[in-house]
């Protein structure tokens, strides 16, 4: 947890906009003062973070302080001059059979988080434990065994399929690599998987270009199911599809979850899709999780100003319902040069925003009832 600037009392005593430093040698506060709620506008740094809490007993995936930095190199000698902080200290857990939605604007680090968990992009630091084993320290053999238990569904189903291989060959390759089936047994498994995702067994002889976008995504899901995984990371699996096809694929994913007991990390930017499929939702901004809560709670009572702005922009399927739009000014800061303090403060519309917001890095603190928000202007007890 980041500390307040020297001499600053983050939990009470100063009002919003009062940027003067407090005398370090001031008299001690009366007994019990620290238990009082902060004055309106004061910076509140109380509350436990996900790193402070023990994950539940049924947690399948636990991510702790994961970072992924991409080095910036310049000049003839390719000197290291900085880093693109794509993922900057992400922590969360995922229970068995649960769906966690990971949302945010393009470039916020959602996909990089998923790829780092799968070790497609080796993390710069941090940990990711799958069923008690640290993915980051796995050797090649352990990693192969892990990837039989965890699979990835890509955003673009066409580019993730080999155009020179039939669908049957694509799925049989997965079965062969993991030593699961060959020959007639593999053929029977391919036919079964295609039926499970709503395709016909004879489709196994066709090539990817002969299918629609929705059918290709079903093929991607069938390939992921081939190894009987426990965890599937869905990287914007419906963003390239028509709305009617999106609903079909989402319903398929939910049916498969119920049938096979799957656990999903569902990455998306469409808030309505995430609300429909997710049990909990994590909102990312500039490489960090800025809000994390149960889906119903987050959509009913968003605490983080960034989440409020995102929800205000989501379309409502009722022409009689008017939603007040929160327009964010300015561009998203560069992850190579993030702002000091709260990464969202240059664009924040919070009425109590003050100098502390530019100085204090807000912890992802529990504001009540397991609703985490990274905002020092949201007091403890704002939720729950």
N, C-alpha and C positions, 0 to 999 in steps of 0.2 A: 504494500500500500504506500502510495506517495505521501510524503509528509507535507504539511503546510509550510509556507515560507517562514523563515526564522522570525520569531516574535509575534506570529499571527495566531490568534485564537480561533480555530476553525469551527468550534461548536457553539459559539454564543457570544453575546456581548456587543457586537458591532452590527450596525444596520447595513443594508444594501448601499453600495456606492461609497462607503467609508473606507478609503484606501490607506489611511494612516496606520503606521506601525504602532503596536502597543509596547509600552515600556517593559522590558524583560524583567526588571526588578520590581514589578508591581506587587501589591499585596495579594496574598492567596485568596481565591474565591471562597465564599462562605461554604460550609459543609452542605453537600447535596447539590451544589450548583451544577456540577457536571451531569447530573441526572435530568436537569430541566431541558425541555426542548429548546432548540436554538431560536433566537429572535428572528422575526420575519426578514428574510433576505440574507441571513448569515450563512456561511458555508458549513455544511454538515458533512463530516467525514466518517460518521459512525456507520455501523452495520458490517456484518460478516460478508466476505467475498467467497466465490466458489472455491478458491484455494484454501480458505479457512475451514471448509466443511469436509467431513468424510463422505465419500460417495456412497450411495445406498448399496445394500447387499446384492441387489439384482442388476447393478450397472454392468453393461457389456463393454462399453467404451468409456474411458476416462482420459480427457485431454487436460494437461497441466502446463500453463505458461508457454504454449507453443509459439515459436517465432520462425518466420521464413523471410530472410533478407536476400535480395539479389544485389550483388556488388556492382557498383558503377566504376568503370575503368576508362581512363582517358590518357591521351598522349601516346607517343611512340613506344614507351616502355609499359603501357597499360597499367599505370599506377592506380591503386585503389583510392578513389576520391570521395566515396560515399556509398550509401546503400539505399535501395528501394525497399521500404519496410512494408512488404505485401501483407504479412501476418505479424502482428506485434503484441504477443502475449495473450493468446486466446486460451480460455479454460472453460470446460463444460463436461458434463457426463451424459451418457445415453443409456437408458434402461433397456433391458431385453423386451422386445415386442413393442417398443415405443417408436414414434416418429418425431424427430426434432427438425423443425424447419429453420433454415439458415437464410436470412433475407438481407437485402441491402442493395444500394445502387451498384451499377457496373463499376468494376475496379476496386471494390471495397475489400477484396480478399477472400470471398466465399469459396470460389473454385480452388484457389491455392491452398486453403485450409483442407479441403477434401483430398487434394492431391498429396499434401504433406502427410496426412493420416495414412494414406496408402503407400507412402514412401516412393511415389512417382516423382516427387520433389523432396529430396532429403531435407528435413527441418534444420534450421540454423541452431536452435536450442529448444529446450522444453521436452516434455514427455507425452506419449500417447500409449495408454495401456489397453490392450484388448484381452478381455477375459483374464486379467491379471498379469499378462506378459507385455513388456515394454516393446512396442513396435520399433522405436528408434534404434534400439541396440540389437535387433535381430540380425543374424547372419543370413546368407543366401538361402540355406535350407529352411530355416525357421520362417523366413519371409514367404517362401513358396507355400508352406503349410498355412500361414496366416491368410494368404490370398485365396486359399480355397474356402476359408471361412468368411472372407469379406470381398465383395465384388463392387464394381463401379459401372454405372450406366451413364454414358456420355451425352452431352447436350445435342450434338449433331450425329444422328444415327447413321447417316450416309458416309461421313468421313471416318467413322469408327469401324466400318465394315470393309473388308478387302474386296474390291470390285472384281477381282479375278477368281474369287472363290464362290462356289454356290453356298447357299445358306446351310445346307447339310454339312458341307466341308468345314465351314466356319465353326459350327457347334461341335463337330467331331474332333476338331483340332484341340478344343478346350478339354474334352474328355480324355484325349490321348496324353496331353501334357501333364495332367494330374493323375494319370494312371487309373482312370475310373472305368473305362469301357473301350473295347475295340470290336471291329467286325460287326456281326449281326446284332450284338448287344448294344453297340453304339448306335446303330441305325434305329433300333427300337426306342432308345432313349431320346434320339432326335425327334422322332415322330411324337413321342409323349410330350416333350417340351413344347413343340409347336401347337399341339392341341391345348395345352395348359394356358398359353397366351392368346388363344383365339384364332390360330391359323390352322391350315390343313396340312397333313403329313406330306402331300405331294408338292408343297411349296419348297421342300428341301432341295429340289433340283433346280430352282431358279436362282438368278443372280440379284444382288441388291438393287440394281437400277430398274428391275421389273416390279418393284413394290412402291407403294405410296409412303409418305413420311411417317404416318401413324403405324403402318405395317412394319417399317424398318425399326421403329422404336420398340415394337413388340418383339422383334427378332433380337434386339439388343438386350431386352429383359430376359428372353429365353436363354441367351448365351450366359448371362449372369447367373441364372438359376441352375445351369448345368452342373455346377459343382456343389449344389445344395448348401448355399452360404447361410450364415446367421445374420450378417450385416450387409446392407446394400447402400452405397452412397450414390444418390440420384442427383446428378449435376445438371440442373435445369432440364429435366427430361421431356418437358412439354412446351418449352418456350418457342420452339420452331414449328409447332403444329397449329392447325386451325382450332378455334374454340371448341367446336363440337367433338373433334378428335381428342383434344386435351381432356375433356370429361371422360371419354372412354378409357384413356390410358390411366388416369387417376383412379377410376373405379377398378381397373384391372390390378393396379398396385395394391389397393386396399383389400381386394379379394385374395390376392396372393399372400398378403401379410396375415390375414386371418387363417388361411389354409396351411401355411408353412411356418407360422410364428416368426416372421421376419422382423428385423429392426432396420429402420430407415434414418439416414441423415439426408434430408430433402433440401437441396440447395435451389433457390429460386429468387426471382425479383417480383413475381406476381403475387401480391398480398392476398388476393381472393383465393388463389389456388392453395397457398400455404395455410390459410385459415381452415380450408376444407379438409386437408389431409393431416395436419400436425396436431400432436398432443401438447407440445411445448414449442415456443418460437424464440430464436436468438436473432437479434438485430445487429448487423455489423456496420461499422463506419470507419473508414481509413485504417483497416487492418485490425480493429478491436471490436469486441462485443460490447455494445453500449446499453443493451437491455435484454433481459432473459426472464421469461415467465411462462406460465401455462397459457395455452392459446386463447382460451375464453377471457382470461384476466387481461392479457396484453391488448386484445382488441377492444375490450370494454373500457379499460383504464390505462392507456399508455402514459408513462411517466416521463420518459426521455423526450425532450423537444424534437429530436430528429425523428423518432418513431411517430410522434404526433403529426409531423409534416408529411411523412410517408403515407400514413393512413388518410390524411385529408386529400391526398391526390388519387386515392383508389376510387374507381368508378362505382357508383351504387346503382343496382338494377331496379331503380324505382324513380320514375321521372318526377314524382311529387315530393321526393325527399331531397332537400337541398343541404349540402355539406359546406361548411365554411372552409375555404381553401387556404392553407398556409403556404405562402410562396417564399422559398428560400432564396436569398440574394447571394450573388457571388458564385464562384466555381468551387468544386471540390478541391481542397489542397492537394498538392503532390505528395505521394507517400515517400518520395525521396527527400522532401523538406517539409515535414509536418509542422503545424504550429505548436507553440509552447502551451502548456496547460492542457485544457480540454481540447481535443482535436476538432470538436464541432463549434467551439466558441466564436470563430469569425463569422459563422452563418446563423448562429443561434438567435431565436426569437423570444427567449425566455425574458419576461419583464424584470426579473431580478438579476440579470446578468451584470457582473461588475468586474473589477480588476482581478479578483481571485480566480475567475474563470480562465484568465490568461496565464495564471501562475501555477495553479494546483492541477495535477493530473488526477482526474476523478477515479476512484476505485469503483469497480462493479459491485456495489454494495446492496445487500438485502434490505429493501425498504419496507418489508413486512410481508409475511405469508409466502416467502419464497419468490417474491417479485424483485429481481435485481435490476438496478439502473445505475448508469455511470453519469451522475449529475450531482454536483455538490449543492445545488439549489433545491433539490428534492429531499425533504427532511425524512428522517426515520419515522416509519408509521404512516407514510403516505399511501400505502397499499395494505390490504389485509384487514 
